[in-house]
């Protein structure tokens, strides 16, 4: 396991600098914007393709984008156990988290219902982190996590109720919560500093390897090939996959997982904000108050 601190030394492979310190410091803002917008954009994509088909296309295109970069950049590939660790993290995020959340949406669970369940991720991480990765969570940080959760729930409840959600859909969302929580903790404990191109290539190859057969068997890989679907795939590949995941894993390796996970409290409020122009879902006044409360909680948790 690489013992270098990425925040102090930047991500590098050998002597090759991959991510500068200023970019790593700006990573939370970039990650939040790209990740949060992905929820509304994914809902648009699911109007044109099934969940497994949308994910399979997303991962296959990401692999095709990355492959030509290998002979150009000539990055150093991870070896041995590092490849296995990257693949496991990729499976937990790309298949378990995204796959189950997309299934929950397709089964009729509202965005609010999924968001409330996924919002429990920082709490789970903070409960497990002391034993799994040896991190302690201070009282002040717990207070910030509680405020963040309260703000996120306020936004969700202000926009939509969570009653009458299909049980199977809620179960799928709970599985997605377990997936992203396990991925965060696994990456913190076993993640290694490596070049983002081969790391992403391994992860999306794993994602494609699982979702392509599922999409073919369960959905026949059928899709409504409209310009809207192509635009959705472009965003999901570049914004959600290549940039967001790279920044998330870099932040996990660079800082405490409880601090990084606290960012997820801002995802539901920001997702609601993006859904306003993209899906026509208005933000009521109480939701704005909840967004402010979540922001204060995240600020306290990340101090």
BAFI-3210 file (N, C-alpha, C; in Angstrom, 3 decimals, decimal comma, padded with zeros to 6 digits):
// residues 303
n [1|2|3|4|5|6|7|8|9|10|11|12|13|14|15|16|17|18|19|20|21|22|23|24|25|26|27|28|29|30|31|32|33|34|35|36|37|38|39|40|41|42|43|44|45|46|47|48|49|50|51|52|53|54|55|56|57|58|59|60|61|62|63|64|65|66|67|68|69|70|71|72|73|74|75|76|77|78|79|80|81|82|83|84|85|86|87|88|89|90|91|92|93|94|95|96|97|98|99|100|101|102|103|104|105|106|107|108|109|110|111|112|113|114|115|116|117|118|119|120|121|122|123|124|125|126|127|128|129|130|131|132|133|134|135|136|137|138|139|140|141|142|143|144|145|146|147|148|149|150|151|152|153|154|155|156|157|158|159|160|161|162|163|164|165|166|167|168|169|170|171|172|173|174|175|176|177|178|179|180|181|182|183|184|185|186|187|188|189|190|191|192|193|194|195|196|197|198|199|200|201|202|203|204|205|206|207|208|209|210|211|212|213|214|215|216|217|218|219|220|221|222|223|224|225|226|227|228|229|230|231|232|233|234|235|236|237|238|239|240|241|242|243|244|245|246|247|248|249|250|251|252|253|254|255|256|257|258|259|260|261|262|263|264|265|266|267|268|269|270|271|272|273|274|275|276|277|278|279|280|281|282|283|284|285|286|287|288|289|290|291|292|293|294|295|296|297|298|299|300|301|302|303]
n.u [000,845|000,608|002,233|002,449|001,219|-001,367|-002,374|-000,273|001,772|000,740|-001,056|000,696|002,572|005,343|007,645|005,900|003,677|000,294|-002,083|-002,414|-001,844|-003,521|-005,696|-006,603|-007,468|-009,576|-011,219|-013,551|-015,643|-015,843|-016,423|-018,901|-020,653|-020,625|-021,331|-023,818|-025,483|-025,674|-027,745|-030,267|-029,779|-029,356|-031,939|-033,232|-031,941|-032,877|-035,383|-035,058|-033,696|-033,197|-032,138|-029,811|-028,973|-028,409|-026,303|-024,469|-023,898|-022,782|-020,443|-019,104|-018,597|-016,940|-014,695|-013,904|-013,180|-010,982|-009,088|-007,568|-005,924|-003,933|-001,584|-000,756|-000,311|001,146|000,960|001,977|000,996|-000,947|-000,052|-000,453|-001,826|-002,828|-004,330|-006,490|-007,628|-008,417|-010,282|-012,220|-013,143|-014,174|-016,260|-017,969|-018,758|-019,545|-021,207|-022,650|-023,474|-024,317|-025,789|-027,841|-029,125|-030,104|-031,858|-033,673|-034,802|-036,029|-037,906|-039,753|-039,244|-039,091|-036,994|-036,526|-036,954|-034,827|-032,687|-032,902|-032,278|-029,658|-028,438|-027,749|-025,216|-022,834|-023,176|-023,029|-020,414|-018,952|-019,522|-018,352|-015,730|-013,830|-013,143|-012,464|-010,642|-009,240|-009,842|-010,860|-013,866|-014,742|-016,688|-017,572|-017,524|-019,440|-021,647|-021,746|-022,260|-024,811|-026,268|-025,948|-027,325|-029,900|-030,425|-030,344|-032,483|-034,553|-034,642|-035,411|-037,912|-039,315|-039,691|-040,844|-042,919|-042,227|-043,842|-045,670|-043,749|-042,339|-041,624|-039,569|-038,066|-037,123|-035,539|-033,584|-032,405|-031,346|-029,436|-027,757|-026,824|-025,297|-023,368|-021,933|-020,991|-019,358|-017,502|-016,256|-014,976|-013,374|-011,704|-010,331|-008,871|-007,469|-006,826|-004,601|-002,101|-002,239|-002,019|-004,714|-005,834|-005,297|-006,445|-009,159|-009,792|-009,665|-011,720|-014,043|-014,046|-014,625|-017,192|-018,544|-018,240|-019,981|-022,487|-023,132|-023,821|-026,102|-027,744|-028,194|-029,543|-031,776|-032,922|-032,526|-030,769|-032,014|-032,672|-033,736|-032,617|-032,044|-031,098|-031,124|-030,536|-027,911|-026,647|-027,046|-025,535|-022,992|-022,538|-022,723|-020,587|-018,274|-018,537|-019,731|-018,450|-015,584|-014,430|-015,685|-015,529|-012,759|-011,944|-013,351|-012,167|-009,551|-009,877|-010,726|-008,425|-006,774|-007,786|-009,653|-012,144|-014,629|-014,860|-014,812|-017,060|-019,049|-019,610|-021,607|-023,992|-024,637|-025,349|-028,154|-029,544|-028,238|-028,782|-031,536|-031,595|-030,471|-032,398|-034,464|-034,249|-033,770|-035,639|-037,938|-038,750|-039,703|-038,097|-039,166|-039,560|-038,817|-037,021|-034,775|-033,943|-033,261|-031,103|-029,225|-028,831|-027,750|-025,374|-024,031|-023,720|-022,014|-019,780|-018,953|-018,445|-016,272|-014,218]
n.v [-001,203|002,181|004,692|007,412|010,695|011,892|014,556|016,088|015,423|015,232|013,361|010,835|008,922|007,162|009,568|011,214|013,835|013,987|015,066|018,274|020,100|022,463|021,708|019,454|020,614|022,094|020,098|019,174|021,031|020,851|018,130|017,930|019,522|018,227|015,580|015,879|016,996|014,811|013,123|014,177|014,206|011,506|010,553|011,623|010,190|007,617|007,661|006,932|004,545|001,321|000,680|-001,032|-001,067|001,663|002,037|000,124|001,144|003,570|002,756|001,238|003,145|004,845|003,187|002,960|005,597|005,885|003,978|004,834|006,692|005,366|004,523|007,088|008,605|006,741|005,559|004,264|001,080|-000,325|-003,168|-006,641|-007,027|-004,443|-004,085|-005,774|-004,504|-002,022|-002,950|-004,068|-001,815|-000,463|-002,210|-001,987|000,696|001,237|-000,912|-001,938|000,440|002,507|000,829|-000,320|001,989|003,074|001,037|001,328|003,827|003,100|001,298|002,905|004,417|007,565|010,444|011,725|009,683|007,865|009,586|010,186|007,704|007,225|009,342|008,493|007,572|009,095|008,840|006,045|005,579|007,070|005,640|003,160|003,701|004,157|001,522|000,159|001,708|003,084|005,720|008,455|010,071|013,236|014,997|017,459|017,004|014,990|016,529|018,269|016,375|015,555|017,946|018,247|015,981|016,608|018,941|017,932|016,090|017,873|019,328|017,291|016,428|018,768|018,895|016,506|013,812|010,703|008,593|005,604|004,330|001,825|-001,323|-003,092|-001,321|000,428|-001,372|-001,842|000,711|000,814|-001,175|000,149|002,173|000,644|-000,206|002,187|003,021|000,861|001,001|003,477|003,065|000,839|001,862|003,787|002,211|000,343|001,583|002,756|005,082|005,930|006,222|008,024|007,183|004,326|003,349|004,182|002,864|000,154|000,079|000,781|-001,175|-003,355|-002,548|-002,527|-005,203|-006,483|-005,188|-005,223|-007,973|-008,247|-006,198|-007,120|-009,569|-008,940|-006,602|-006,514|-004,726|-002,469|000,816|004,215|005,989|009,007|012,516|013,554|011,348|010,787|013,145|012,894|010,558|011,523|013,387|011,717|009,982|011,651|013,721|012,462|009,954|009,862|012,252|012,883|010,461|010,056|012,315|011,846|009,444|010,348|012,307|010,710|009,186|011,235|012,477|012,269|009,762|010,315|013,067|013,407|011,901|013,465|015,308|014,197|014,934|017,320|016,602|015,786|018,382|019,935|018,371|018,670|021,346|021,350|019,797|021,533|023,372|021,344|019,248|020,504|020,614|022,392|024,438|024,731|027,288|026,201|024,241|025,673|026,658|024,249|023,521|025,462|024,740|022,167|022,853|024,270|022,189|020,413|022,052|022,251|019,552|019,065|020,617]
n.w [000,000|-000,870|000,934|000,718|001,230|-000,542|-000,621|000,162|-001,567|-004,101|-006,632|-008,171|-010,550|-010,374|-011,190|-012,374|-012,433|-011,650|-010,522|-009,390|-006,302|-005,963|-007,629|-006,296|-003,943|-004,914|-005,635|-004,068|-004,718|-007,523|-007,776|-006,361|-007,925|-010,470|-009,783|-008,493|-010,464|-012,068|-011,165|-011,975|-014,717|-015,223|-014,735|-016,929|-018,949|-018,373|-019,411|-021,978|-022,117|-020,548|-017,107|-016,881|-019,527|-019,984|-018,162|-019,141|-021,705|-020,932|-019,514|-021,452|-023,441|-021,975|-021,627|-024,312|-024,778|-023,113|-023,928|-026,333|-025,113|-023,785|-025,413|-025,986|-023,583|-022,157|-019,478|-016,243|-015,414|-012,732|-010,678|-009,740|-006,524|-006,415|-008,755|-008,283|-006,042|-007,149|-008,992|-007,291|-005,888|-008,100|-008,857|-006,618|-006,741|-009,469|-010,259|-007,970|-006,508|-008,485|-010,214|-008,572|-007,629|-010,034|-010,726|-008,626|-009,259|-011,681|-010,786|-009,672|-007,400|-005,868|-006,518|-004,130|-002,252|-002,813|-002,321|000,434|001,570|000,597|001,809|004,296|004,174|005,079|007,877|008,292|007,378|009,268|011,572|011,068|010,306|012,526|013,349|010,980|009,417|011,305|012,022|014,045|015,069|015,897|018,453|017,520|014,785|014,560|015,263|013,091|011,069|011,854|011,511|008,761|007,779|008,718|007,216|004,575|004,609|005,100|002,696|000,934|001,957|001,664|-001,037|-001,950|-000,857|000,878|000,987|-000,013|-001,543|-003,653|-002,199|-003,187|-004,690|-002,715|-001,327|-003,253|-003,361|-000,772|-001,033|-002,829|-001,141|000,680|-001,123|-001,943|000,528|001,311|-000,777|-000,289|002,214|001,605|-000,403|001,068|002,837|001,243|-001,138|-003,687|-004,812|-008,087|-011,689|-013,171|-015,631|-016,300|-013,922|-014,054|-016,417|-015,674|-013,753|-015,238|-017,151|-015,556|-014,726|-017,225|-017,886|-016,134|-016,473|-019,229|-020,028|-018,355|-019,324|-021,925|-021,534|-019,871|-020,905|-023,586|-024,707|-025,728|-026,861|-027,086|-029,539|-029,422|-029,844|-027,265|-025,629|-026,472|-025,629|-022,894|-022,342|-023,008|-020,971|-018,675|-019,089|-019,301|-017,291|-014,938|-014,812|-015,721|-014,641|-012,092|-010,521|-010,452|-008,972|-006,566|-005,553|-005,273|-003,281|-001,150|-000,650|000,105|002,395|005,545|005,737|006,875|006,653|003,849|003,135|004,229|002,301|000,777|001,897|000,726|-001,775|-002,280|-001,884|-003,907|-006,112|-006,232|-006,877|-009,461|-010,704|-010,966|-013,320|-015,228|-015,005|-014,376|-011,731|-009,088|-006,545|-003,363|-000,750|001,798|001,067|000,235|002,699|003,927|002,309|003,023|005,701|005,412|004,128|006,179|008,016|006,572|006,338|009,020|009,558|007,918|008,865]
ca.u [000,000|001,384|002,094|002,523|-000,026|-001,639|-002,590|001,013|002,702|-000,049|-001,125|001,764|003,031|006,761|007,913|004,938|002,663|-001,006|-003,072|-001,750|-002,490|-004,681|-006,840|-007,125|-008,194|-010,832|-011,950|-014,896|-016,621|-016,017|-017,099|-020,297|-021,428|-020,768|-022,031|-025,210|-026,223|-025,840|-028,998|-031,319|-029,437|-029,609|-033,386|-033,556|-031,464|-033,707|-036,569|-034,710|-033,057|-033,304|-031,018|-028,597|-028,531|-027,801|-025,011|-023,570|-023,442|-021,918|-019,141|-018,447|-018,083|-015,809|-013,545|-013,464|-012,528|-009,718|-008,119|-006,593|-005,008|-002,847|-000,323|-000,345|000,227|002,022|000,984|002,414|-000,163|-000,797|000,206|-000,742|-002,954|-003,393|-005,350|-007,652|-008,247|-009,086|-011,443|-013,244|-013,737|-014,972|-017,495|-018,830|-019,319|-020,183|-022,246|-023,514|-024,096|-025,067|-026,744|-029,003|-029,857|-030,834|-032,977|-034,655|-035,532|-036,860|-039,001|-040,726|-038,874|-038,855|-035,636|-036,459|-036,810|-033,463|-031,761|-032,949|-031,558|-028,235|-027,934|-027,251|-023,845|-021,844|-023,342|-022,476|-018,956|-018,408|-019,662|-017,476|-014,357|-012,883|-012,683|-011,925|-009,488|-008,561|-010,120|-011,794|-014,795|-014,917|-018,056|-017,899|-017,805|-020,740|-022,652|-021,838|-022,941|-026,239|-026,840|-025,999|-028,428|-031,149|-030,634|-030,657|-033,837|-035,466|-034,791|-036,149|-039,303|-039,941|-039,973|-041,713|-043,077|-041,581|-044,830|-046,095|-042,617|-042,353|-040,652|-038,395|-037,257|-036,432|-034,494|-032,501|-031,714|-030,560|-028,263|-026,863|-026,197|-024,244|-022,311|-021,090|-020,330|-018,274|-016,484|-015,520|-014,108|-012,394|-010,720|-009,487|-007,968|-006,632|-006,569|-003,215|-001,907|-001,919|-002,453|-006,166|-006,280|-005,454|-007,368|-010,510|-009,974|-009,959|-013,025|-015,139|-014,063|-015,374|-018,587|-019,086|-018,268|-021,158|-023,751|-023,445|-024,646|-027,399|-028,542|-028,582|-030,484|-032,999|-033,485|-032,269|-029,940|-032,843|-032,576|-034,326|-031,414|-032,353|-030,018|-031,142|-029,818|-026,486|-026,167|-027,017|-024,382|-021,772|-022,338|-022,490|-019,250|-017,204|-018,717|-019,985|-017,541|-014,148|-013,961|-016,191|-015,000|-011,341|-011,833|-013,828|-011,162|-008,405|-010,213|-010,755|-007,055|-006,078|-008,333|-010,411|-013,343|-015,801|-014,922|-015,178|-018,435|-019,961|-019,993|-022,809|-025,166|-024,950|-025,791|-029,601|-029,932|-027,762|-029,542|-032,831|-031,364|-030,299|-033,658|-035,374|-034,309|-033,684|-036,831|-039,095|-039,138|-039,427|-037,525|-039,953|-038,729|-038,252|-035,891|-033,629|-033,484|-032,590|-029,824|-028,323|-028,514|-026,833|-024,082|-023,391|-023,314|-020,852|-018,649|-018,498|-017,906|-015,021|-013,219]
ca.v [000,000|003,401|005,460|008,843|011,441|012,533|015,989|016,755|015,114|015,105|012,027|010,675|007,593|007,411|010,998|011,934|014,519|013,744|016,012|019,269|020,384|023,353|020,978|018,584|021,463|022,494|018,885|019,047|021,839|020,267|016,846|018,129|020,035|017,205|014,401|016,211|017,152|013,500|012,485|014,636|013,800|010,070|010,358|011,906|009,058|006,436|007,771|006,434|003,228|000,674|000,996|-001,767|-000,619|002,982|001,866|-000,600|002,101|004,541|002,175|000,835|004,360|005,311|002,349|003,336|006,911|005,757|003,115|005,550|007,497|004,526|004,693|008,497|009,002|005,678|005,558|003,045|000,317|-001,009|-004,597|-007,520|-006,763|-003,127|-004,255|-006,362|-003,477|-001,070|-003,640|-004,212|-000,483|-000,205|-002,984|-001,443|001,985|001,238|-001,937|-001,987|001,731|003,077|-000,138|-000,453|003,269|003,172|000,099|001,937|004,830|002,431|000,633|003,897|005,180|008,972|010,936|012,014|008,433|007,379|010,525|010,024|006,487|007,405|010,347|007,838|007,124|009,666|008,287|004,689|005,677|007,554|004,574|002,032|004,151|003,930|000,134|-000,355|002,472|003,695|007,150|008,846|011,142|014,097|015,425|018,559|016,443|014,344|017,592|018,692|015,315|015,600|019,113|017,951|015,056|017,350|019,823|017,138|015,562|019,011|019,600|016,199|016,447|019,975|018,718|015,365|012,859|009,421|007,532|004,809|003,900|000,368|-001,965|-003,589|-000,168|000,882|-002,354|-001,585|001,922|000,445|-001,867|001,173|002,806|-000,262|-000,224|003,380|003,032|-000,116|001,504|004,548|002,497|-000,032|002,706|004,433|001,235|-000,398|002,339|003,131|006,199|005,432|007,102|007,888|006,534|002,874|003,073|004,296|001,819|-001,091|000,181|000,782|-002,495|-004,180|-002,141|-003,005|-006,655|-006,944|-004,614|-005,592|-009,194|-008,001|-005,385|-007,944|-010,608|-008,419|-005,449|-006,623|-003,574|-001,560|002,219|005,212|006,742|010,408|013,433|013,714|010,217|010,983|014,208|012,315|009,663|012,332|013,935|010,646|009,428|012,612|014,396|011,558|008,815|010,110|013,329|012,801|009,309|010,309|013,265|011,221|008,522|011,142|012,935|009,674|008,841|012,398|012,963|011,329|009,356|010,974|014,405|013,278|011,418|014,551|016,000|013,592|015,633|018,412|016,062|015,955|019,766|020,385|017,624|019,346|022,614|021,036|019,263|022,664|023,707|020,189|018,416|021,326|020,387|023,656|024,426|025,539|028,055|025,358|023,511|026,574|026,669|022,980|023,563|026,256|023,946|021,114|023,480|024,538|020,906|019,922|022,912|021,842|018,193|019,047|021,516]
ca.w [000,000|-000,969|002,167|000,474|001,453|-001,833|-000,512|000,313|-002,637|-005,318|-007,207|-009,139|-010,897|-010,513|-011,033|-013,214|-011,658|-012,264|-010,017|-008,572|-005,030|-006,126|-008,174|-005,254|-002,999|-005,567|-005,986|-003,501|-005,450|-008,854|-007,590|-005,972|-009,049|-011,504|-009,237|-008,183|-011,712|-012,681|-010,791|-012,883|-016,078|-015,312|-014,854|-018,327|-019,732|-018,129|-020,252|-023,315|-022,038|-019,252|-016,221|-017,227|-020,846|-019,838|-017,511|-020,035|-022,720|-020,243|-019,200|-022,696|-024,081|-021,159|-021,972|-025,665|-024,682|-022,395|-024,605|-027,170|-024,301|-023,261|-026,159|-026,019|-022,280|-021,680|-018,012|-015,582|-014,961|-011,448|-010,811|-008,624|-005,631|-006,710|-009,794|-007,624|-005,197|-008,035|-009,568|-006,253|-005,714|-009,289|-008,786|-005,568|-007,165|-010,787|-010,372|-006,785|-006,199|-009,605|-010,734|-007,697|-007,611|-011,298|-010,622|-007,728|-010,042|-012,680|-010,093|-009,260|-006,205|-006,187|-006,259|-002,702|-001,513|-002,980|-001,688|001,885|001,924|000,323|002,739|005,504|003,937|006,000|009,217|008,281|007,265|010,534|012,561|010,748|010,076|013,625|013,402|009,725|008,944|012,433|012,156|015,100|014,684|017,062|018,741|016,609|013,465|014,663|015,235|011,698|010,313|012,198|010,828|007,328|007,543|008,902|006,071|003,388|004,754|004,957|001,266|000,300|002,396|001,138|-002,456|-002,239|000,236|000,632|001,187|-001,159|-002,360|-003,817|-001,298|-003,902|-005,058|-001,504|-001,048|-004,203|-002,919|000,405|-001,553|-003,350|000,024|001,157|-002,128|-001,900|001,827|001,247|-001,698|000,377|003,240|000,961|-001,081|002,073|003,451|000,298|-002,354|-003,943|-005,718|-009,421|-012,777|-013,305|-016,872|-016,110|-012,821|-014,596|-017,426|-014,956|-013,107|-016,201|-017,766|-014,611|-014,829|-018,499|-017,857|-015,400|-016,929|-020,612|-020,082|-017,725|-020,241|-023,077|-021,122|-019,257|-021,618|-025,018|-025,114|-026,513|-026,457|-027,979|-029,907|-029,691|-029,438|-025,809|-025,051|-026,735|-024,734|-021,548|-022,257|-023,016|-019,632|-017,718|-019,311|-019,006|-016,011|-013,816|-014,752|-015,799|-013,756|-010,719|-009,806|-010,211|-007,866|-005,337|-005,041|-004,842|-002,005|-000,117|-000,294|000,640|003,664|006,361|005,013|007,447|006,056|002,437|003,053|004,593|001,071|000,202|002,401|-000,189|-003,066|-002,497|-002,160|-005,213|-007,126|-006,336|-007,580|-010,884|-011,230|-011,217|-014,750|-016,116|-014,934|-014,035|-010,338|-008,408|-005,202|-002,432|000,204|002,848|000,506|000,286|004,095|004,149|001,623|003,859|006,883|004,979|003,876|007,474|008,575|005,855|006,696|010,350|009,503|007,152|009,437]
c.u [000,871|001,142|002,210|001,184|-000,332|-001,819|-001,273|001,886|002,072|-000,078|-000,056|002,038|004,507|007,019|006,909|003,840|001,333|-002,039|-002,369|-002,520|-003,644|-005,905|-007,453|-007,907|-009,533|-011,729|-013,341|-015,960|-016,907|-016,798|-018,579|-021,156|-021,682|-021,583|-023,514|-026,043|-026,505|-027,141|-030,119|-031,038|-029,657|-031,103|-033,855|-033,141|-032,325|-035,047|-036,332|-034,077|-033,266|-032,071|-029,728|-028,062|-027,840|-026,425|-024,015|-023,024|-022,468|-020,520|-018,390|-017,853|-016,889|-014,549|-013,003|-012,771|-011,132|-008,660|-007,129|-005,595|-003,807|-001,563|000,160|000,335|001,240|002,105|001,494|001,185|000,090|-000,614|-000,260|-001,982|-003,605|-004,491|-006,631|-008,383|-009,005|-010,357|-012,562|-013,931|-014,629|-016,292|-018,461|-019,488|-020,152|-021,341|-023,206|-024,233|-024,957|-026,137|-028,007|-029,798|-030,672|-032,036|-034,074|-035,473|-036,498|-038,054|-040,018|-040,412|-038,568|-037,403|-035,457|-036,260|-035,398|-032,484|-031,747|-032,151|-030,056|-027,617|-027,424|-025,790|-022,824|-021,944|-022,741|-020,957|-018,344|-018,502|-018,641|-016,010|-013,416|-012,335|-011,964|-010,668|-008,810|-008,774|-011,094|-012,631|-015,100|-016,387|-018,484|-018,249|-019,144|-021,860|-022,839|-022,546|-024,440|-026,926|-026,976|-027,136|-029,769|-031,450|-031,010|-032,084|-034,870|-035,719|-035,674|-037,627|-040,036|-040,374|-040,928|-041,794|-042,400|-042,553|-045,114|-044,936|-042,660|-041,284|-039,397|-037,471|-036,473|-035,309|-033,304|-031,712|-030,856|-029,307|-027,254|-026,132|-025,061|-023,065|-021,384|-020,371|-019,144|-017,151|-015,628|-014,522|-013,028|-011,302|-009,784|-008,464|-006,988|-006,262|-005,113|-003,179|-001,467|-002,438|-003,956|-006,624|-006,360|-006,406|-008,815|-010,795|-010,338|-011,369|-014,168|-015,180|-014,826|-016,867|-019,241|-019,218|-019,481|-022,464|-024,114|-024,252|-026,027|-028,313|-029,038|-029,670|-031,817|-033,675|-033,264|-031,441|-030,726|-032,753|-033,224|-033,224|-031,756|-031,142|-029,961|-030,392|-028,315|-025,900|-026,067|-025,796|-023,075|-021,491|-021,997|-021,091|-018,180|-017,349|-018,838|-018,922|-016,080|-013,673|-014,389|-015,570|-013,519|-011,150|-012,271|-012,764|-009,914|-008,666|-010,231|-009,342|-006,354|-006,553|-009,070|-011,745|-014,602|-015,969|-015,376|-016,633|-019,436|-020,422|-021,309|-024,091|-025,580|-025,463|-027,299|-030,028|-029,493|-028,472|-030,915|-032,701|-031,210|-031,596|-034,654|-035,405|-034,376|-034,960|-038,087|-039,604|-038,730|-038,844|-038,379|-039,050|-038,083|-037,033|-034,631|-033,058|-032,739|-031,224|-028,801|-027,889|-027,534|-025,441|-023,316|-022,889|-022,072|-019,620|-018,085|-017,845|-016,554|-013,963|-012,022]
c.v [001,239|004,263|006,957|009,492|012,227|014,037|016,726|016,576|015,088|013,668|011,887|009,208|007,718|008,874|011,840|012,536|014,415|014,750|016,982|019,509|021,367|022,640|020,082|019,383|021,929|021,304|018,795|019,807|021,222|018,958|017,042|018,582|018,946|016,014|014,695|016,371|015,805|012,810|012,880|014,174|012,302|009,783|010,644|010,723|007,823|006,511|007,156|005,049|002,657|000,945|000,269|-001,349|000,733|002,872|001,156|000,323|003,112|003,977|001,769|002,045|004,904|004,505|002,737|004,700|006,781|004,965|003,871|006,381|006,693|004,692|006,139|008,905|008,008|005,648|004,228|002,332|-000,278|-002,499|-005,340|-007,135|-005,423|-003,220|-004,806|-005,312|-002,443|-001,686|-003,773|-002,877|-000,135|-000,955|-002,375|-000,135|001,825|000,243|-001,870|-000,663|002,247|002,104|-000,214|000,849|003,447|002,229|000,685|002,998|004,160|001,749|001,615|004,645|006,612|009,342|011,232|010,763|007,877|008,279|010,377|008,793|006,673|008,417|009,741|007,424|007,765|009,117|006,887|004,712|006,086|006,493|003,457|002,440|003,906|002,512|-000,293|000,385|003,258|005,184|007,388|010,021|011,962|014,455|016,541|018,032|015,708|015,377|018,103|017,666|015,327|016,777|018,852|017,027|015,767|018,265|019,065|016,594|016,674|019,330|018,539|016,247|017,680|019,793|017,575|014,468|011,558|008,270|006,813|004,454|002,371|-000,293|-002,475|-002,453|000,376|-000,077|-002,158|-000,349|001,651|-000,324|-000,899|001,901|001,942|-000,267|000,972|003,491|002,073|000,362|002,573|003,992|001,608|000,791|003,358|003,453|000,626|000,392|002,751|004,306|005,662|006,412|006,916|007,167|005,016|002,526|003,133|003,198|000,494|-001,043|000,096|-000,501|-003,471|-003,854|-002,655|-004,522|-007,216|-006,443|-004,994|-006,892|-008,992|-007,201|-006,223|-008,944|-010,020|-007,320|-005,498|-005,484|-002,596|-000,137|003,093|006,193|008,157|011,273|013,623|012,575|010,370|012,057|013,700|011,428|010,444|012,891|012,835|010,061|010,403|013,201|013,456|010,469|009,245|011,166|013,100|011,647|009,493|011,244|012,639|010,303|009,265|011,786|011,918|009,328|010,002|012,804|011,887|011,028|010,016|012,365|014,334|012,853|012,503|015,327|015,466|014,212|016,774|017,911|016,199|017,410|020,247|019,637|018,257|020,656|022,381|020,517|020,363|023,017|022,477|019,371|019,199|021,116|021,613|023,439|025,300|026,244|027,192|024,585|024,374|026,635|025,373|022,929|024,337|025,465|022,824|021,678|023,769|023,240|020,341|020,737|022,513|020,466|018,121|019,968|020,729]
c.w [000,000|000,261|001,944|000,711|000,193|-001,734|-000,445|-000,912|-004,017|-005,787|-008,264|-009,391|-011,215|-010,220|-011,782|-012,357|-012,376|-011,803|-009,070|-007,288|-005,184|-006,676|-007,120|-004,221|-003,587|-005,871|-005,367|-004,282|-006,811|-008,749|-007,295|-007,138|-010,092|-011,020|-009,034|-009,441|-012,362|-012,331|-011,748|-014,308|-016,266|-015,446|-016,271|-019,200|-019,583|-018,849|-021,638|-023,298|-020,643|-018,407|-016,581|-018,594|-020,755|-019,198|-018,424|-021,122|-022,114|-020,009|-020,459|-023,409|-023,302|-021,472|-023,343|-025,671|-024,077|-023,163|-025,498|-026,373|-023,801|-024,065|-026,205|-024,711|-021,723|-020,147|-017,469|-015,017|-013,583|-011,668|-009,572|-007,846|-005,938|-007,757|-009,179|-006,791|-006,037|-008,614|-008,538|-005,993|-006,891|-009,270|-007,773|-005,999|-008,435|-010,890|-009,190|-006,557|-007,345|-010,108|-009,888|-007,593|-008,891|-011,294|-009,738|-008,459|-011,009|-012,040|-009,529|-007,986|-006,622|-005,912|-004,776|-001,876|-001,602|-002,232|-000,176|002,310|001,739|001,281|004,047|005,368|004,870|007,417|009,290|008,226|008,596|011,626|012,344|010,682|011,256|013,675|012,131|009,290|010,058|012,581|013,303|014,620|015,932|017,266|017,800|015,225|013,466|014,614|013,812|010,833|010,581|011,517|009,334|006,979|007,681|007,736|004,824|003,445|004,596|003,488|000,606|000,662|001,877|-000,312|-002,735|-001,021|-000,117|000,877|-000,129|-002,091|-002,475|-002,951|-002,010|-004,319|-003,878|-001,131|-001,981|-003,795|-001,692|-000,011|-002,141|-002,242|000,557|000,183|-002,023|-000,564|001,825|000,340|-001,037|001,382|002,622|000,286|-000,080|002,636|002,455|-000,958|-002,471|-004,905|-007,070|-010,462|-013,004|-014,562|-016,712|-014,973|-013,305|-015,618|-016,763|-014,382|-014,116|-017,017|-016,871|-014,704|-016,097|-018,503|-017,134|-016,024|-018,365|-020,695|-019,463|-018,649|-021,419|-022,703|-020,669|-020,073|-023,126|-025,572|-025,981|-025,958|-027,514|-028,354|-030,371|-029,342|-027,929|-025,129|-025,273|-025,826|-023,297|-021,373|-022,224|-021,626|-018,631|-017,869|-018,842|-017,600|-014,837|-013,691|-014,671|-014,804|-012,318|-009,938|-009,502|-009,024|-006,549|-004,737|-004,572|-003,486|-000,874|000,319|000,407|002,025|004,414|005,684|005,573|006,859|004,611|002,303|003,394|003,368|000,509|000,767|001,480|-001,535|-003,257|-002,707|-003,532|-006,340|-007,337|-007,101|-009,077|-011,501|-011,555|-012,699|-015,662|-016,157|-014,584|-012,627|-009,517|-007,018|-004,289|-001,428|001,276|002,347|000,507|001,705|004,413|003,493|002,444|005,091|006,536|004,728|005,154|008,101|007,903|006,205|008,060|010,332|008,821|007,731|009,921]
res [x|x|x|x|x|x|x|x|x|x|x|x|x|x|x|x|x|x|x|x|x|x|x|x|x|x|x|x|x|x|x|x|x|x|x|x|x|x|x|x|x|x|x|x|x|x|x|x|x|x|x|x|x|x|x|x|x|x|x|x|x|x|x|x|x|x|x|x|x|x|x|x|x|x|x|x|x|x|x|x|x|x|x|x|x|x|x|x|x|x|x|x|x|x|x|x|x|x|x|x|x|x|x|x|x|x|x|x|x|x|x|x|x|x|x|x|x|x|x|x|x|x|x|x|x|x|x|x|x|x|x|x|x|x|x|x|x|x|x|x|x|x|x|x|x|x|x|x|x|x|x|x|x|x|x|x|x|x|x|x|x|x|x|x|x|x|x|x|x|x|x|x|x|x|x|x|x|x|x|x|x|x|x|x|x|x|x|x|x|x|x|x|x|x|x|x|x|x|x|x|x|x|x|x|x|x|x|x|x|x|x|x|x|x|x|x|x|x|x|x|x|x|x|x|x|x|x|x|x|x|x|x|x|x|x|x|x|x|x|x|x|x|x|x|x|x|x|x|x|x|x|x|x|x|x|x|x|x|x|x|x|x|x|x|x|x|x|x|x|x|x|x|x|x|x|x|x|x|x|x|x|x|x|x|x|x|x|x|x|x|x|x|x|x|x|x|x|x|x|x|x|x|x]
***
